[in-house]
Amino acid sequence: MFVASSTFVDAARVQAEALGLPDVKRVFVPHPIQDATDEEMVEKADAIVDEVIAALIES
């Protein structure tokens, strides 16, 4: 399971397939990340935390 910026959706799919993990769980955080303030990052994390937990516990 991994978390990445939403700008990398296609790259994540290609990389996962290349690594033999086409079904790996992926959660994407709204882009941009690099210039986000701490407060914006907390908001981004809060927005996806349930999705991350679900991806970790799903089999």
C-alpha distances in whole Angstrom, upper triangle without the diagonal:
4,7,10,14,15,17,15,14,16,15,11,12,15,13,10,14,15,13,14,10,11,9,6,5,6,8,11,14,17,19,21,19,21,24,23,25,24,25,23,20,20,21,18,16,18,17,13,13,14,11,8,10,10,7,7,10,10,11
4,7,10,12,14,12,12,14,13,9,11,14,12,10,14,15,14,15,12,13,12,8,7,5,6,8,11,14,15,17,15,18,21,20,22,21,22,20,17,18,18,15,13,16,16,12,12,14,11,9,11,12,9,9,13,13,15
4,7,9,12,10,10,13,13,10,12,15,13,13,16,18,16,18,15,15,14,11,9,6,5,6,7,11,12,13,12,14,17,16,18,17,18,16,13,14,15,12,10,13,13,9,10,13,10,8,11,13,10,11,15,15,17
4,6,8,7,8,11,10,8,11,14,12,12,16,17,16,18,16,16,15,13,11,8,7,5,6,9,9,11,9,12,15,14,17,17,18,16,13,15,15,12,11,15,14,11,13,15,13,11,15,16,13,15,18,19,20
4,5,6,8,11,11,10,13,15,14,15,18,19,19,21,19,18,18,16,14,10,8,5,5,6,5,7,7,10,12,12,15,16,17,14,12,14,14,10,11,15,13,12,14,16,14,13,17,18,16,18,21,21,23
4,5,6,9,10,10,12,14,15,15,18,19,20,21,19,18,17,16,14,10,8,5,5,5,5,8,9,12,14,14,17,18,19,15,14,16,15,11,13,15,13,12,15,17,14,14,18,18,16,19,22,21,23
4,6,8,9,10,12,13,14,15,18,19,20,22,20,18,19,18,16,13,12,8,9,8,6,8,10,12,14,14,18,20,20,17,16,19,18,14,16,19,17,15,19,20,18,18,21,22,20,22,25,24,26
4,6,5,6,9,10,10,12,14,15,16,18,16,15,16,15,14,11,11,8,10,10,9,11,12,13,16,17,20,21,22,19,17,20,20,16,17,20,18,16,19,20,17,17,21,21,18,20,23,23,24
4,6,5,6,9,10,11,13,14,15,17,15,13,14,13,12,9,9,7,10,11,11,13,14,17,19,19,23,23,24,21,19,21,20,16,17,20,17,15,18,19,16,16,19,19,16,19,22,20,21
4,5,5,6,9,10,11,12,14,16,14,12,14,14,14,11,13,11,14,14,14,16,17,19,22,22,26,27,27,24,22,25,24,20,21,24,21,19,22,23,19,19,22,22,19,21,24,23,23
4,5,5,6,8,10,10,12,14,13,12,14,13,14,12,13,12,14,15,14,16,16,18,21,22,25,26,27,24,22,25,24,21,21,24,22,20,22,23,20,19,23,22,19,21,24,23,24
4,5,5,6,8,10,10,12,10,10,11,10,10,8,10,10,13,14,14,16,16,18,21,21,25,25,26,23,21,23,23,19,19,22,20,17,19,20,17,16,19,19,16,17,21,19,20
4,6,5,6,9,10,11,9,7,9,9,10,9,12,12,15,17,17,19,19,21,24,25,28,28,29,26,24,26,25,21,21,24,22,19,21,21,18,17,20,19,16,18,21,19,19
4,6,5,6,9,10,10,8,11,12,13,12,15,15,18,19,19,21,21,22,26,26,30,30,31,28,26,28,28,24,24,27,25,22,24,25,21,21,24,23,19,21,24,22,22
4,5,5,6,9,8,9,11,11,13,12,15,15,18,19,19,20,20,21,25,25,29,29,30,28,25,27,27,24,23,26,25,22,23,24,21,20,22,22,18,20,23,21,21
4,5,5,6,5,5,8,7,10,10,13,14,17,20,20,22,21,23,26,26,29,29,31,28,25,27,27,23,23,25,24,20,22,22,19,17,20,19,15,17,19,18,17
4,5,5,5,4,8,9,12,13,16,17,20,22,23,25,24,26,29,30,33,33,34,31,29,30,30,27,26,29,27,24,25,25,22,20,23,22,18,19,22,20,19
4,5,7,8,12,12,15,15,18,19,22,24,24,25,25,26,30,30,33,33,35,32,30,32,32,28,28,31,29,26,27,28,24,23,25,25,21,22,24,23,21
4,6,8,11,10,13,14,18,19,22,24,24,26,25,26,30,30,33,32,34,32,29,31,31,28,27,29,28,25,26,26,23,21,23,23,19,19,22,21,19
4,6,9,9,13,14,18,20,23,26,26,28,27,29,32,32,35,35,36,34,31,32,33,29,28,30,29,26,26,26,23,21,23,22,18,19,21,19,17
4,6,5,9,11,15,17,20,23,24,26,25,27,30,30,33,32,33,31,28,29,29,26,25,27,26,22,23,23,19,18,19,18,15,15,17,16,14
4,6,9,10,14,16,20,22,23,25,25,27,30,30,33,32,33,31,28,29,29,25,25,27,25,21,22,22,19,18,20,18,15,16,18,16,14
4,6,9,12,15,19,21,23,25,25,27,30,29,32,31,32,30,27,28,27,24,23,24,23,19,20,19,16,15,17,15,11,13,15,12,11
4,6,10,13,16,19,21,23,22,24,28,27,29,28,29,27,24,25,25,21,20,22,21,17,17,17,14,13,14,13,9,11,13,11,10
4,7,10,14,17,19,21,20,23,26,24,27,26,26,24,21,22,22,18,17,18,17,13,14,13,10,9,11,10,6,8,10,9,10
4,7,10,13,15,17,16,19,22,21,23,23,23,21,18,19,19,15,14,16,15,11,12,13,9,8,11,11,8,10,13,12,13
4,7,10,12,15,14,17,20,18,20,20,20,17,15,16,15,12,11,13,11,8,9,10,7,6,10,10,8,10,13,13,15
4,6,9,11,11,14,17,15,18,18,18,15,13,14,14,10,10,12,10,8,11,12,9,9,13,13,12,14,17,17,19
4,6,8,8,12,13,12,14,14,14,11,9,11,10,6,7,10,8,7,10,12,10,10,14,15,14,16,19,19,22
4,6,8,11,12,11,13,14,14,10,10,12,10,7,9,12,9,9,13,15,13,14,17,18,17,19,22,22,25
3,5,8,10,9,13,14,15,11,10,13,12,9,12,14,13,13,16,18,16,17,20,21,20,22,25,25,27
4,6,7,7,11,13,13,10,10,13,13,10,13,15,14,15,17,20,19,19,22,23,22,24,27,27,30
4,6,5,9,10,12,9,7,11,11,9,11,14,14,14,16,19,18,17,20,22,21,22,26,26,29
4,6,9,11,13,11,10,13,14,12,14,17,17,17,19,23,21,20,24,26,24,25,28,29,32
4,7,10,11,9,10,13,14,13,15,18,18,19,20,24,23,22,25,28,27,28,31,32,34
4,7,8,6,6,10,10,9,12,14,14,16,17,21,21,20,23,25,24,25,29,30,32
4,5,5,6,9,10,10,12,14,15,17,18,22,22,21,24,26,26,27,30,31,34
4,5,5,6,9,10,10,12,14,16,16,20,21,19,21,24,24,25,27,29,32
4,5,5,6,9,10,11,12,15,15,19,20,19,21,24,24,25,27,29,32
4,5,5,6,9,10,11,13,14,17,18,18,20,22,23,24,26,28,31
4,5,5,6,8,10,11,12,15,16,15,17,20,20,21,23,25,28
4,5,5,6,9,10,10,14,15,14,16,19,19,20,22,24,27
4,5,5,6,9,10,13,14,14,16,18,19,20,23,24,27
4,5,5,7,9,12,12,12,15,16,17,18,21,22,25
4,5,5,6,9,10,9,12,14,14,15,18,19,23
4,6,5,8,10,10,12,14,15,16,18,20,23
4,6,8,8,10,12,13,14,16,18,19,22
4,6,5,6,9,10,11,12,15,15,19
4,5,5,6,9,10,11,13,14,18
4,5,5,6,9,10,11,12,16
4,5,5,6,9,10,10,14
4,5,5,6,9,10,13
4,5,5,6,9,12
4,5,5,6,10
4,6,5,8
4,6,8
4,6
4
